[in-house]
């Protein structure tokens, strides 16, 4: 009896998607957002451009998928049982991801183009709306555990991520681990405690 072929987890489609998304981020670093094209990404990925047009349609849709996937794999949602520890792990992973050339190129493109290009603004808004909701689960769990009183989860995550993002993208000052921990502790000091 012939052996059945060994299948890769996710199969060929998942492999092609991963290859294309990685190629998209690499192409962005090399050519910038305005020169980015589905044709260039397809060439870098070694696939037919019709695959990209059929699956994503536009470079904006492809790049949104790429940055979502990058955040999903590189910035997992921790569940340590402690709000402080969860926030520290989250901000460490988020800033390590932000400091890569691919993510910096994407974030800088969003910052510079979103005010003038509605399609980019929509892409940026969509990513951050989804991501803050995902990250906000950390805060929601802390409320359920009665660590803190109910607060806006997204605003809490923004307060933790904002200062290190500002350093990386605006001032260029070093983002040390001590700074990240101090930022989390400062945010935690301002959160309301539950009535017991």
N, C-alpha and C positions, 0 to 999 in steps of 0.2 A: 504494500500500500504506500503510495507516494505521500511524503510529508507535506503538510500544508505550509505555505510560505510564512516566514516570520514577518509580522506587521509591526511597523514603528508605532509607538503611542501617538495617537492623533493623525497618523497617516500622512500621505503626501500633501494634502491640502494644508494641514497645520505647518508642515515644514516649509512649504512655499510661502505661506503667510508670514512666518517668522523671518524668513530670508528677505522678503520684500520690506517688512517693517524696519529691520536692521539696515537695509540698504537705503531706505528713505531717510533715516536719521543721519547716516554717514554722508549721504549726498547733500543734506541740509548743511552740515558742517563745512563741506567743501565749496558749495556754490552759493549758499544763502537762500533765503525763502523766495525772493523774486525770480531767481534763475532756476529754481527747483521745478522739475517737470516729471510727469509720469513716465515719459519716454526715458529720461535720464535715470530714474530709479529702476525702471525695468532693465535697462542695459546693465546697470551695476549689479542687479540681483540675478541676471542671467535668465530672465523669463520674458515671455512675449508681452508686449505692452497691452495687448487686448485683455490679458488676465487682470491687469490693474484697472483698466477702464470698466471692465465688467464687475469687478468686486468693489472698487472704491469710487470710481467715477471722476473724482477730483483729487488734486494733491492735498487740499485741505482735509478732506475726509480720510485720506490715507495717513496724514500726519497726526490727526486726532486719534486714530486707531493706534498709531505707533507710540504716542506719548502716554495713552491709557495703558497699553500693554507694558511699557517700560515702568510706569508707576506701580502697576499690579505686581510685577516680578521683583522690582528692586526696593519697593517700599511696602512690605506686607504690613498688615494691621496686627500689632502685638496684642497679646491677651495674657498679661502677667498676673492679673488679679489686683493690681495697684494702678491707680490713675497716674501717679507720678512716674512709675517705671514705664508704663505704656507710652506716656508722652515723651519721655526721654528716648526710648527706643525708636519711636516714630520720627522725632526730629533728627536724630542721628542718621537714620536711613534716608530721610528726605533730603537732607543737606549733602550727604555723600552722593546721592543721585544728581542733585542740582549742580554739583561741582564737576560733572563730566562734560566734555565738549558737546556731546549730542543734546543733552538737556539744556545746557546754557544757550545753545544756538536756538532751540525751540522757544525757550522763555523770552530771550531777547527779541526774537522775531515777533512774538505775541505782544510784548510791551511796546515795541516801536510801531507796529503796523495796525494793531487793533483800533486805535483812535481814528484811523483814516480808511480802513477797509472793513466793511461790515462782515464779510465772510470770515475774516480772521477773528474779528470780535466775537462772532458766534461760536467759532471753534474754541477760543479761549474761555468764554463763558460756560460753554458746555462741559469742558474738561473740569474747571474748578467747581462748578455746581455739583457734578458727580463726585469729584474727589473729596470735597469737604464733607459731603454726606457719608461717604465711606469712612473717612477718618473720624467723623463725628461719633461713630459707634463706640469708640473708646470712652467718650464723655458720657454717652447714654448708659453704658454699662456701669460707670462710676456712680451715676445718679441712682440706678437700680440697686447698687450695693450700699447706698446711703453714705457714700464718701463725701458727696457734695449735694447741695440742693439743686433743683432743676435750673439749668442755664441753656443758652443757645449753643449747641454743640459746634456749629460751624464757626461762630465768632470766637469760641475758645481755641479751636485749632488755628484760626488766623492769628490769634494773639501769640501763639507759640511759634508759628512758622514765620511770622512777619519780620521780627528783628534779625534772624539769621539770613533770610532772603535779602533784606536791605543791605546787610554787610556784603554778601556775595555779589549782588547785582549793582549796588550803587556806590558804596564807600570803598569796597575792596579791603576793608579791615579784616584781620584774621578771624575765622570762626573756629574757636577752640572748643574742646569738649566742655571745659569749665564754663564757657559762655553759654553753650546750649543748656547745660544743667541749670545755670543761674536763671536763664530765660524761663524755663519750665517752672522753677520755684517761684519766680516773680508772678507768673500767671496764676499759679496755684494759690498764692497768698491772697489774691483778690477774688477768688471764687467763694460763693456763699456756702456755709456749712448747713447741713440739714437740722431742723428742729428735732431734738430727740425726746 
